[in-house]
């Protein structure tokens, strides 16, 4: 079975569903991860303005390009731990995907779906403080809309610790839970590859926090450790 994961930034895929990814690959599923934005460029250190055009000096530009390259290498290493070798980077502007038309983002996802032909698609929750996460959700929702010949049967959204839980007053409300008791160690190991992204506890983007979150959802669902998802859409030809 083909599984497509649409993640906004490198490490979102691990934070949101690293255990479930590992579970899919252990089951023999063909998993593809698409990272939509660079995950770096919002960290400019000069001339911030409310515009997508920045006056960035050559030294800063070279530094950012190097960081993007290193982060993408980390993403491939992290994916390998989870059993995934198929990782694409689309390099949309980091934390500024709202400067790109929704049509362009949607068509990029549609192209991947057309080529890869997934049965299940995962992406971010709409209830998220990060604009890139929200735009990934809405573009994926459009790109997977039901139509004749569409192979996508299920669409799920996942949470990203340090982003989804801060979307007040609305909140991520999962209705699907995956037992990752046997995959949690792989998830933690995969996150640790992101040496410049991981934080120290009590930050939500830390190893200890991920363990606590998995225990929280496990307590909700009757598992020792779990990841939570919202089933957005399911298409059934038989019941």
N, C-alpha and C positions, 0 to 999 in steps of 0.2 A: 504494500500500500504506500502511496506517495503522500508525504506530509510536507507542507510548506509553512515556514515561520517567517512572518514579516515583523522585523524588529527595527525600531528607529535608530538605535545607537549600539555600538559594540558594548557588550555586557548585559544589555536588556534581555537578550535571549536566555542567558544563564540565570539572571536574577528572577526572571518571570517563570521559566519552565525548564531549567536545566535538568531536573530529575526526570521530567516527562520526556524530554528529548532522548535521554539515555534509555528510558524504557522503550521508546519507539525503536531505537536502533538495535537494542537487545532482542526485540521481537522480529527483527529483519526488515523493518520498514525503510523505505528510501526517503531520507530526510534532506530537505534543502533549507538553508538559512539565508535570508536576504536582509542585509543591513542597509537601511535607507539613507542615513545621514553620516557625516564624518565622525561626529562625537568629539571633535576637538575645536573647531573654529570659533565657537562662542567664547573661548578663553583668550580672546585677543587682549593685548595689554596696552593698546594705544588707540586714541581717538574714537571712543565709542559714540555712536550716534544712532538715532532711530531710523536707520536705513541699512540696506544690505550692502552698501558700498562703503568700505572703510579705507582710510589712509594708513596702510600697514607698511612699515619699512621692510626692506629686503631681508634683513637679519631675522625679523619676526616671522616673515613669510616662510623663509627656509626652515625655521624652527617648527612652525606649524605643520609644514609638509612632512618633516621628519617624524613628528608626533603621530600624524595620521598613518604613515607607513608602519610605525612600530605598533600602533593600536590594532591595525588590521592583521599584523602578524600574530599578535596576542589572540585576536578573535579566531584565527585559524587553529592555533594551538589549543585554545579552549574547546573549540568544536571537535577537534580530534579526540580529546578526552571523552567527549560525549558520543563518539562514534560517527561523527559527521565530517565528510570531506568536501561537500558541495556548499560553498559559501560565496555569496555575491555581495559586492559593495557598490551601491549606486551613487554615493557621494553627494547627496542633497545637502544644502547648507544646514549646519548644525544649529539647532534651536531657532532656526529661521525658515523652517519649511513652509511657514505661512506666507513667505515672500514668493513662493512658487504656486502656480495655479493648481487647484485641486484636480483639474483635468489632467495635467501633466503627471502628477503623482499617481493618479488612478490608472492612466494608460501604461505607466511603467510597471505597475503591479499586474495589470491585465496581460501585458506581453509575457511576463514570467509565468503566469497561470496558463496561458495558451501554449507555451513551450514545454513546461514541466508537467502539466496536467495533474495537479494534486487532488486528492479526495478529501483531505482535511486541511483547513487553513487556520493558523493561530496568529493573533496579533494583539495589540495593546487594548486596554480598556479605554472607553471614552471618558471615564471619570478619573482624570489624571491631570496633575498640575502642569505637566510638560506639553507644550504646544505640538511638538513633533509626534509625541505619542498619540495625542488626540487626532491629528491629521492622518496618521497611519490607520487608525481605526476607521475613520470615515471613508478614506480612499479604498480600504480593503472591503468595506461593506458594499461599496459601489461596484468594485471590480469582481466581487463574487455574487452579484445579484443573479437570482435564478433565471435561466433562459434555456431554451432547447439545446441539448448537447453539452451543457455544463456538467463537468464531472465532480465539481465541488459539492459534497454532500453535507459537510459540517463546518461551521465557522465558530471559533472560540476566541474569547479575549482573556488575557492574563493580566495580573498586577505586576508592577515593578516597585519593589521596596525603595523608599526615599523619594517617591514621586506620586504613586497612586493614592497612598493613604493620606496625603496632604491636600487632596482635592475636597475642600470643605465648601458647602455642607453636604453635598452629595457623596456617595461612597460606592466603591466596588462591592457588588453583591453576587458572590459566586453561587452557582447551582450544580457544579460538577467538580468532583474531587478525585485526584489521582494518587494512589499509594506510591510514595517514593522512598519507603523505608530502606529498600535495598539499593537505591540510587542516590541517596543524599550525599554520601561521601564523594561520589563522582561530581556532583553539583558543586560542592565546596572546593574540591580540587580544581575544577574548571574555573571557578570565580577567582581563585588565587593566582591564576595565570595573568589576570588583568592587574598587574602590579601597581599601575598608576590610577586605578579606578576603585580598588577595594579600600575600605575605611576601617577604623577601629571601632569596636563596640563602645557605646550603645548606638552608633550610627546604623541605620537600617541596612546599609550596603556593606555589611560585615559578615564574617563567617558565623559568629555567634548569633547574630540577629536572624540570619537565614535559617539556622537550626531552630530558633524559637518560633519563627513564623511557620515552619513546617510542622512543628508540634502543635501550634495553635490550630491549623487547619486539620491536622490529624485528630485532635480532640473533638472537632466539629463533625468529622466524618467517620470516626471509629477506627482510624489507622494510627500507627505510631508516628508517622511523618507523612505529610501530604502537600500537594500543590493544588491551588484552587483556580477554577476557570468559570467563566460565564458562557453558557451555550447561547450564541447569538442567533444561529439559524441551523435547522436540520431539515434535510429533504429526504423523504422516504418514499420508495416506490411500492414497498410491501410493509405490512404490519402483522 
